[in-house]
Each structure stands twice: as structure tokens, then as C-alpha cells.
């Protein structure tokens, strides 16, 4: 299989569609473990469609599937490293699941 980093935009979009269908089948088959693995693949594929220049250190982001905000400290590849709101532990998230949050005071 070709790596996401070597895929064109069209190939990534097709891969995401294919994975979403696979995720739907896993959900219907009540296979939560497989569904979670497929969701991670989708998130990584989406990250290669996301312009890393839109993710700046110090910016806060909402995150798909979570109610907390995430503040980015730095990027490494398609991973944003930072801290969850009110936490001190450094975490990494694929940039494809970050959603710009309103500016903070």
C-alpha cells in the first residue's frame, strides 16, 4: 500500500471515502476496536490534506470528538504537539482533527 505522504489529494480523498465505508461496516458489525483503528487511519489521511501552515504554535483548537480545547506548542510532520485545556501533560494529535477555536482572552 502506498503511504499517505506519497498520495495525491485525489488519492487521499478516495482513501478517506473507502475508509469511511469500512468504518461504517465495522460499526454495523459491532466491532468497536476495528472501528477505532479505521477512525485513526481516517484522521491521519485527513492530516495530509490539512495545510500545516494553518496550525500555529500558541493557537487553540477544538478537537473532533472532544469537548476540551487543545493548545498547540509545535508541529512535527502531521502531528501537533501541545496540551489539553487545564492539563500539563504534552500530547500529540493528528492535525486533521483540529478545528480552529475562537481567540482566547
C-alpha positions in Angstrom: 0.0 0.0 0.0 1.2 3.5 -0.8 2.0 5.8 2.1 -0.3 8.7 2.8 2.6 11.1 2.4 3.1 9.9 -1.2 -0.6 10.1 -2.2 -2.1 12.9 -4.3 -5.0 14.9 -2.9 -7.4 12.9 -5.1 -5.9 9.6 -3.8 -6.2 10.7 -0.2 -9.8 11.8 -0.7 -10.6 8.4 -2.3 -8.8 6.6 0.6 -10.9 8.6 3.1 -14.1 7.6 1.3 -13.0 4.0 1.3 -12.1 4.0 5.0 -15.4 5.7 5.9 -17.3 2.9 4.2 -15.1 0.4 6.1 -15.7 2.2 9.3 -19.5 2.1 8.7 -19.3 -1.7 8.1 -17.3 -2.2 11.3 -19.8 -0.1 13.3 -22.7 -2.2 11.9 -20.8 -5.4 12.8 -20.4 -4.1 16.4 -16.6 -4.2 16.2 -15.6 -1.1 18.2 -11.8 -2.0 18.2 -11.7 -2.2 14.4 -13.8 0.9 14.1 -11.4 2.9 16.3 -8.4 1.7 14.2 -10.1 2.7 11.0 -11.0 6.1 12.5 -7.4 6.7 13.3 -6.4 5.9 9.7 -9.1 8.4 8.5 -7.7 11.1 10.9 -4.1 10.6 9.6 -5.3 10.6 5.9 -7.2 13.9 6.7 -4.0 15.3 8.2 -2.2 15.0 4.9 -5.0 17.1 3.3 -4.6 19.8 6.1 -2.2 22.7 5.4 0.3 22.7 8.3 0.7 26.4 7.9 -2.8 26.8 9.3 -1.7 25.3 12.6 0.4 27.8 14.5 2.1 27.4 17.9 0.1 29.2 20.6 -3.2 28.7 18.8 -6.1 26.8 20.5 -8.2 24.3 18.7 -11.3 22.3 19.2 -10.9 18.6 18.5 -13.3 16.3 16.8 -14.9 14.1 19.4 -13.7 16.0 22.5 -15.2 19.0 24.4 -11.8 20.3 25.6 -9.6 22.7 23.8 -6.0 21.8 22.7 -3.2 24.4 22.6 -0.5 23.7 20.1 3.1 24.1 21.1 4.8 22.8 18.0 4.4 20.7 14.9 6.3 17.6 13.8 5.1 16.3 10.4 1.4 15.9 10.5 1.3 15.8 14.3 0.5 18.8 16.6 2.2 18.6 20.0 0.6 20.5 22.8 -1.5 20.4 25.9 -5.2 19.9 26.6 -7.0 22.6 28.4 -6.2 22.5 32.1 -3.6 19.7 31.7 0.2 19.8 31.9 0.9 16.6 30.0 2.3 17.1 26.5 0.2 15.2 23.9 0.2 14.7 20.2 -2.8 14.8 17.8 -3.0 14.5 14.0 -3.6 17.9 12.6 -6.5 16.7 10.5 -8.8 16.6 13.6 -8.0 20.2 14.8 -10.7 22.8 14.3 -9.8 26.5 14.9 -11.3 27.8 18.1 -12.3 31.4 18.8 -9.4 33.5 20.1 -8.9 33.4 23.8 -8.5 36.4 26.2 
